[in-house]
Structures are given as structure tokens and as C-alpha cells.
Amino acid sequence: MTLAFWCVFVAILMPYVCFGIARNRARPLRDNRDPRDFPNRIQGIAKRAWSAHLNAFETLPGFAAAVIIAHLAGTPQNQADAWALAWVAARLLFIGCYLGDKPALRSAAHVASMMCVLGLFVSAAMAGRTGG
């Protein structure tokens, strides 16, 4: 398995880590009889962790697709790995900024992660153009 594929696996775990933080920070407010109301009853770091959880799910499909498409298009593996590692680093920074209530840095990290997805697609397009 390639490093880029392992990064997709890490990306799949990220939402659950964020959810765990939200749940543990709001433990007295959690009610398994009505779990969908959980986000409406939390605030502070628990609410920010919940928001990071949702955002992690939102960004996952585009990243996973970009990694797979780069692989199928014959992108040089070192390029795909570099973009994927940069994406993971940007997303970890994003989560840290969300939890730390740093909105400007969080937005910058989000843009950086999206640029990594763009980089994967551009690398795939270039590889497809040159035949791998």
C-alpha cells in the first residue's frame, strides 16, 4: 500500500477522533436516547470539536478521490505521497486551530488542504497528458 493510500486511511479516522474529543469534553450532556440532539446542547471546545468532526467528513471524499485518481492516472508516487502528506498535515493543523479557537489560522489550513487536493488533480492531469 502506498503512503498516499495510508493518508486516506488516516483521513477516514480523523472525524472519529474529533467526535471522541467532542463526546469526552461534553460527557455530562451526552444522552444515548437522543444522540442527534447532542450538538444542540454543547458549547466551547466540545462544539468546536463537533464542527471539526463534520468538516472532516465533508473534506474526506474529495481527498480520497484525488488520491485514487492520481494513482490511476499514473502520477509519480513521490508526488502523490507528498501532496497526501501535506493534506494530512494541513488537516491536523485545521483540527488544532478549530480546537484552539483560532479561526483565521483554521481558514488558512483549510485553504492549504484544498490546495493539496488541487495539486493531486493537477498532478494526475499532467501524468495523464505525458502518459505517466
C-alpha atoms as one frame of an Amber mdcrd trajectory, in Angstrom:
protein
   0.000   0.000   0.000   1.325   3.443  -0.869   1.943   6.259   1.581  -0.813
   8.263  -0.116  -3.268   5.407   0.473  -2.248   5.288   4.140  -3.016   9.016
   4.276  -6.552   8.226   3.089  -6.831   5.762   5.976  -5.711   8.489   8.399
  -8.278  10.824   6.833 -11.001   8.249   7.468 -10.062   8.167  11.165  -9.945
  11.949  11.640 -13.711  12.514  12.031 -13.910   9.851  14.724 -11.029  11.375
  16.676 -12.806  14.738  16.575 -16.066  13.121  17.673 -14.273  11.431  20.562
 -12.947  14.787  21.712 -16.418  16.336  21.452 -18.032  13.496  23.336 -15.431
  13.368  26.093 -15.475  17.138  26.618 -19.284  17.120  26.896 -19.753  13.784
  28.651 -22.441  15.006  31.085 -24.520  16.299  28.172 -24.476  13.099  26.136
 -27.760  11.188  26.033 -27.899   7.971  24.009 -31.692   8.163  23.928 -31.429
  11.287  21.761 -27.944  11.342  20.202 -28.942  13.647  17.321 -29.618  16.471
  19.773 -26.057  16.292  21.101 -24.673  19.214  19.031 -27.507  21.459  20.194
 -26.521  21.043  23.842 -22.775  21.593  23.709 -20.545  24.630  23.568 -16.909
  25.658  23.790 -14.268  23.122  22.803 -16.837  20.328  22.546 -18.815  22.338
  19.963 -15.653  23.186  18.047 -14.608  19.515  18.067 -18.065  18.600  16.751
 -17.681  21.136  13.955 -14.223  19.751  13.124 -15.811  16.275  13.064 -18.369
  17.393  10.480 -15.765  19.194   8.395 -13.534  16.117   8.404 -16.359  14.122
   6.837 -17.002  16.908   4.325 -13.416  17.005   3.070 -12.805  13.255   3.036
 -14.483  12.331  -0.297 -12.617  14.905  -2.362  -9.276  13.936  -0.867  -9.855
  10.196  -1.254 -10.997  10.663  -4.840  -7.970  12.830  -5.647  -5.561  10.206
  -4.258  -7.243   7.395  -6.182  -7.431   9.404  -9.415  -3.770  10.402  -9.079
  -2.881   6.725  -8.672  -4.977   5.631 -11.660  -3.584   8.415 -13.847  -0.028
   7.312 -13.135   1.067  10.299 -11.076   4.633   9.722  -9.864   4.258   8.149
  -6.431   6.582  10.614  -4.718   4.341  13.483  -5.903   1.136  11.793  -4.773
   2.705  10.931  -1.418   3.931  14.495  -0.914   0.521  16.014  -1.689  -1.226
  13.465   0.533   1.157  14.037   3.457   0.764  17.794   3.072  -3.022  17.336
   3.133  -2.853  15.321   6.354  -0.574  17.950   7.933  -2.916  20.761   6.874
  -5.947  18.892   8.219  -4.220  18.210  11.551  -3.377  21.904  11.747  -7.001
  22.685  10.853  -8.281  20.498  13.697  -5.791  22.002  16.139  -6.831  25.507
  15.142 -10.507  24.594  15.460  -9.995  23.191  18.941  -7.785  26.137  19.906
 -10.346  28.671  18.616  -8.017  30.205  16.021 -10.417  30.952  13.134  -8.014
  32.811  10.825  -5.367  30.087  11.040  -8.073  27.449  10.708  -9.252  29.022
   7.450  -5.684  29.164   6.152  -5.207  25.476   6.989  -8.448  24.653   5.195
  -7.297  26.511   2.076  -3.940  24.719   2.265  -5.665  21.328   2.405  -7.831
  22.231  -0.576  -4.722  23.283  -2.495  -3.308  19.819  -1.823  -6.407  18.240
  -3.386  -5.977  20.567  -6.354  -2.301  19.571  -6.520  -3.268  15.902  -6.670
  -5.697  16.562  -9.526  -3.204  18.695 -11.449  -0.522  16.039 -10.970  -2.972
  13.437 -12.280  -3.797  15.597 -15.282  -0.117  16.131 -16.064   0.643  12.418
 -15.688  -2.259  11.542 -17.960  -1.026  14.039 -20.542   2.509  12.633 -20.574
   1.456   9.008 -20.305   2.544   8.516 -16.684
